[in-house]
Amino acid sequence: MFAEQGALESTAWFPLFLESGWTLDPVEALKYFLQYRSDDVCHNVVESETRDVQGKSQIRFKCPPGTIRGSDYPPSDVKGG
């Protein structure tokens, strides 16, 4: 599942818990985000990282540069300066 490591881009942090109270493991989470948020994660993930915030687990995936199409930042106006 995880590709070769080099210079990497990170996705946004995603929750590993569901409203129902279930927790996803990293492989299930990747499958879910590839299906429902495919612009926000890449298919050739190099590695993943988890953390806990206020007792809730989160994950982010590290991908080769240029393979994450989505962003948690709004697009910039390059003409407006």
matplotlib code that plots the C-alpha trace (Angstrom):
import matplotlib.pyplot as plt

x = [0.0, 2.8, 5.1, 8.7, 9.6, 11.3, 10.1, 6.5, 3.3, 0.9, -2.9, -5.1, -5.7, -8.8, -10.8, -10.5, -13.8, -17.3, -20.4, -21.6, -18.6, -16.7, -13.0, -11.4, -7.9, -5.5, -6.2, -10.0, -9.6, -7.5, -10.1, -12.9, -11.1, -10.2, -13.9, -15.5, -12.7, -10.5, -9.1, -7.9, -5.6, -3.4, -3.6, 0.1, 0.5, 4.1, 3.3, 0.7, 0.9, -1.7, -2.3, -4.9, -6.7, -8.9, -9.1, -10.1, -7.7, -6.8, -4.7, -2.9, -1.3, 2.1, 2.2, 4.6, 4.6, 1.8, -0.4, -2.9, -5.3, -7.4, -6.2, -7.5, -6.4, -8.5, -7.2, -5.0, -5.6, -2.3, -3.4, -4.6, -1.2]
y = [0.0, 2.5, 3.7, 4.8, 7.8, 11.0, 14.6, 14.3, 16.3, 15.8, 15.7, 17.5, 15.7, 13.4, 12.0, 8.3, 8.1, 7.9, 9.5, 6.1, 5.8, 3.3, 4.0, 3.2, 1.7, 3.5, 1.0, 1.4, 5.2, 5.3, 3.3, 5.5, 8.8, 7.4, 6.7, 9.8, 12.5, 11.3, 14.8, 15.1, 12.0, 10.2, 6.6, 5.9, 6.8, 6.6, 6.7, 7.8, 9.7, 9.6, 11.9, 12.4, 15.7, 16.0, 12.2, 11.7, 10.1, 11.7, 10.6, 12.2, 10.6, 11.5, 11.4, 12.1, 15.8, 16.8, 13.8, 15.5, 17.5, 19.0, 21.5, 22.8, 26.3, 28.4, 29.1, 32.2, 35.1, 35.2, 38.1, 40.2, 40.0]
z = [0.0, 0.8, -2.0, -1.9, 0.3, -1.0, -0.7, 0.5, 0.8, 3.7, 3.5, 5.9, 9.2, 9.0, 11.9, 12.5, 14.4, 13.1, 14.5, 15.4, 17.8, 15.7, 15.0, 11.6, 11.3, 8.9, 6.0, 6.3, 6.6, 3.4, 1.5, 2.8, 1.8, -1.6, -2.2, -0.7, -0.7, -3.6, -4.3, -0.8, -0.7, -3.2, -4.3, -3.7, 0.0, 1.2, 5.0, 7.5, 10.8, 13.6, 16.6, 19.3, 19.7, 22.8, 23.0, 19.3, 16.9, 13.6, 10.6, 7.7, 4.8, 3.2, -0.6, -3.5, -4.5, -6.8, -6.2, -3.8, -5.9, -3.0, -0.4, 2.9, 1.7, -0.6, -4.1, -4.3, -6.7, -8.6, -10.8, -7.9, -6.0]

ax = plt.figure().add_subplot(projection="3d")
ax.plot(x, y, z, "-o")
ax.set_aspect("equal")
plt.show()
